[in-house]
Amino acid sequence: MSEIHVRLSTDSDGVLHLDIPTLMKDEQVEVTVIFQPVVKRPEKPPEELGWSPEFLALAGCLADDPMTRPPQGEFEERDWDAFNDIPD
């Protein structure tokens, strides 16, 4: 038994065309189709979702001046086994 989940669209007549390729040839198969409409939520503008205009103005502000990370230098080696001795 195989289970396939897909999201398809009906045509202008309201007909859903379902083509399912199988490796079986000249065999009978039992098919169960369950369909339900996809709930479309109206898209809200970012302001209605709680984003301030000041925050939205930052989008893309560094596109012409990309940030770079300078070399970080050497760092100390830590003994991570020492953390295993900490009581709960």
Stockholm file with secondary structure:
# STOCKHOLM 1.0

chainA/1-88         MSEIHVRLSTDSDGVLHLDIPTLMKDEQVEVTVIFQPVVKRPEKPPEELGWSPEFLALAGCLADDPMTRPPQGEFEERDWDAFNDIPD
#=GR chainA/1-88 SS CCCCCCCCCCCTTSCCCCCCCCSCCSCCCCCCCCCCCCCCCCCCCGGGGTCCHHHHTTTTTTTTSCCCCCCCCCCCCCCGGGGGGSCC
#=GC SS_cons        CCCCCCCCCCCTTSCCCCCCCCSCCSCCCCCCCCCCCCCCCCCCCGGGGTCCHHHHTTTTTTTTSCCCCCCCCCCCCCCGGGGGGSCC
//
